[in-house]
Amino acid sequence: MNERCTIHFEGRVQGVGFRVTARHVASSFTGLSGWVRNEADGSVMMVVEGEGADIQECLDELRQRMGRNIVRERVEWDDAAGGFEGFEIRY
């Protein structure tokens, strides 16, 4: 069963390659789709859909690579809504 995970990353997450890294990591998982973008408040929002275990593994890898920049996360899980193809950076 596919799920959707929406994550708001706070900290020094803009201007450090966070979105590019998130896209690279998410794209390495077959079956994950979604997007990542900078928010006006300095945070980064990421929406990813796919199998829950794959999403969790993707987030673990992203945290391993970028964890030194993350101060806080807000994570919300829901049912997948679909409509994404691949994983992209939104502006």
C-alpha positions in Angstrom: 0.0 0.0 0.0 1.4 3.4 -1.0 1.7 6.2 1.5 2.4 9.9 1.4 4.9 11.6 3.7 5.1 15.3 4.0 8.2 16.6 5.8 9.1 20.2 6.8 12.8 20.4 7.5 14.0 23.3 9.6 17.6 24.5 10.3 20.3 25.5 7.8 18.6 23.7 5.0 18.6 26.4 2.3 21.7 27.2 0.2 23.5 24.0 1.2 22.4 21.6 -1.6 19.6 20.2 0.4 17.0 20.0 -2.4 19.5 18.6 -4.9 20.5 15.9 -2.4 16.9 15.1 -1.6 16.1 14.7 -5.3 19.1 12.5 -5.8 18.3 10.3 -2.8 14.6 10.0 -3.6 15.3 9.3 -7.3 17.5 6.4 -6.3 14.5 4.5 -5.0 12.3 2.9 -7.7 8.7 3.7 -7.0 9.2 6.9 -5.0 7.8 10.1 -6.4 7.1 13.6 -5.3 8.9 16.9 -4.9 11.0 19.2 -2.7 11.0 23.0 -2.4 12.3 25.9 -0.4 9.7 27.7 1.7 9.6 31.5 2.4 10.3 30.9 6.1 13.7 29.3 5.4 12.5 25.7 5.8 12.4 23.0 3.1 9.2 21.0 2.4 9.3 17.6 0.9 6.4 15.4 -0.3 7.2 11.8 -1.2 4.9 8.9 -2.1 5.5 5.2 -2.4 5.9 2.2 -0.1 6.2 3.2 3.5 9.4 1.2 4.0 11.1 2.8 1.0 10.0 6.3 2.2 11.5 5.6 5.6 14.8 4.3 4.1 14.9 7.4 1.8 14.5 9.7 4.8 17.1 7.9 6.8 19.6 8.3 4.0 18.8 12.0 3.6 19.2 12.5 7.3 22.5 10.7 7.2 23.8 13.0 4.4 22.2 16.3 5.6 21.5 15.7 9.3 24.1 18.3 10.4 21.9 21.0 8.8 18.6 19.8 10.2 17.5 21.2 13.5 13.8 20.1 13.5 11.4 18.0 11.4 7.7 17.9 11.2 6.5 14.7 9.6 3.0 13.9 8.5 1.9 10.5 7.1 -1.2 10.0 4.9 -2.6 7.8 2.1 -1.0 8.4 -1.2 -3.0 10.7 -3.5 -1.0 10.0 -6.7 -0.4 12.4 -9.5 3.4 12.6 -9.3 5.9 11.3 -12.0 9.4 11.0 -10.7 10.9 13.3 -8.1 11.4 17.0 -8.8 12.7 20.2 -7.3 9.9 22.8 -7.3 10.4 26.5 -7.3 
